[in-house]
Amino acid sequence: MISQVVRLYALATTIAVFFVLWAAIAAHPWREQGPSRDPRLNTLAAREQRLQSLAAKISSTSRPGEDATPAVQLTALPPVTATRSS
């Protein structure tokens, strides 16, 4: 019969090998690396460039000395109260 110490070392080795293999598989070493693998990122970057060029065009067409954003006024309204009569 095998001693308890050998069984303990075998169990510890098995658990260590399991976690090392788990980490190696979770890392996906067979996949391509790099930002160009997702076409959605390329589409997003192109849209961002179009929006920035549009914003530059809009800001260049505004008159000098005039703000590109409209002024906003805040007014205080009286509180809304509701009463109920039966």
C-alpha positions as CSV (number, residue, x, y, z in Angstrom):
1,M,0.0,0.0,0.0
2,I,1.2,3.5,-0.8
3,S,2.0,5.8,2.1
4,Q,-0.1,8.8,2.9
5,V,2.7,11.2,2.2
6,V,3.1,9.9,-1.4
7,R,-0.7,10.3,-1.9
8,L,-0.5,13.9,-0.6
9,Y,2.3,14.8,-2.9
10,A,0.4,13.2,-5.9
11,L,-2.7,15.2,-5.0
12,A,-0.8,18.4,-4.7
13,T,1.0,17.9,-8.0
14,T,-2.3,17.0,-9.7
15,I,-3.9,20.2,-8.4
16,A,-0.9,22.3,-9.4
17,V,-0.8,20.9,-12.9
18,F,-4.6,21.5,-13.2
19,F,-4.3,25.2,-12.3
20,V,-1.3,25.7,-14.6
21,L,-3.1,24.1,-17.5
22,W,-6.2,26.2,-16.7
23,A,-4.2,29.4,-16.8
24,A,-2.5,28.4,-20.0
25,I,-5.8,27.6,-21.7
26,A,-7.4,30.8,-20.4
27,A,-4.6,32.9,-21.9
28,H,-5.6,31.8,-25.4
29,P,-2.1,31.7,-26.8
30,W,-3.3,30.4,-30.2
31,R,-5.3,33.6,-31.0
32,E,-4.0,36.5,-33.0
33,Q,-2.9,39.4,-30.9
34,G,-3.4,43.0,-31.9
35,P,-6.1,45.7,-32.1
36,S,-7.0,45.0,-35.7
37,R,-8.7,41.7,-35.0
38,D,-12.0,43.3,-34.1
39,P,-13.7,45.1,-37.0
40,R,-16.0,47.0,-34.6
41,L,-13.0,48.9,-33.2
42,N,-12.0,50.0,-36.7
43,T,-15.5,51.1,-37.5
44,L,-15.7,53.0,-34.2
45,A,-12.4,54.8,-34.9
46,A,-13.6,55.8,-38.4
47,R,-16.8,57.2,-36.9
48,E,-14.9,59.1,-34.3
49,Q,-12.8,60.8,-37.0
50,R,-15.9,61.7,-39.0
51,L,-17.5,63.3,-36.0
52,Q,-14.3,65.2,-35.1
53,S,-14.1,66.6,-38.6
54,L,-17.7,67.6,-38.5
55,A,-17.2,69.3,-35.2
56,A,-14.2,71.2,-36.6
57,K,-16.3,72.2,-39.7
58,I,-19.1,73.5,-37.5
59,S,-16.8,75.5,-35.2
60,S,-15.0,77.0,-38.2
61,T,-18.3,78.3,-39.7
62,S,-19.3,80.1,-36.6
63,R,-18.7,83.9,-36.5
64,P,-15.7,85.1,-34.6
65,G,-16.6,86.5,-31.2
66,E,-19.8,84.4,-31.1
67,D,-20.0,81.2,-29.1
68,A,-20.7,78.0,-30.9
69,T,-23.0,76.9,-28.1
70,P,-26.3,78.7,-27.4
71,A,-26.8,80.4,-24.1
72,V,-29.0,78.6,-21.7
73,Q,-31.1,80.4,-19.1
74,L,-32.3,78.7,-16.0
75,T,-35.5,80.0,-14.4
76,A,-36.9,79.1,-11.0
77,L,-40.5,77.9,-11.1
78,P,-42.8,77.8,-8.2
79,P,-43.2,74.4,-6.5
80,V,-46.0,72.2,-7.8
81,T,-48.5,71.4,-5.1
82,A,-51.5,69.1,-5.5
83,T,-54.4,69.0,-3.2
84,R,-57.1,66.5,-3.3
85,S,-60.6,67.1,-2.2
86,S,-63.2,64.4,-1.7
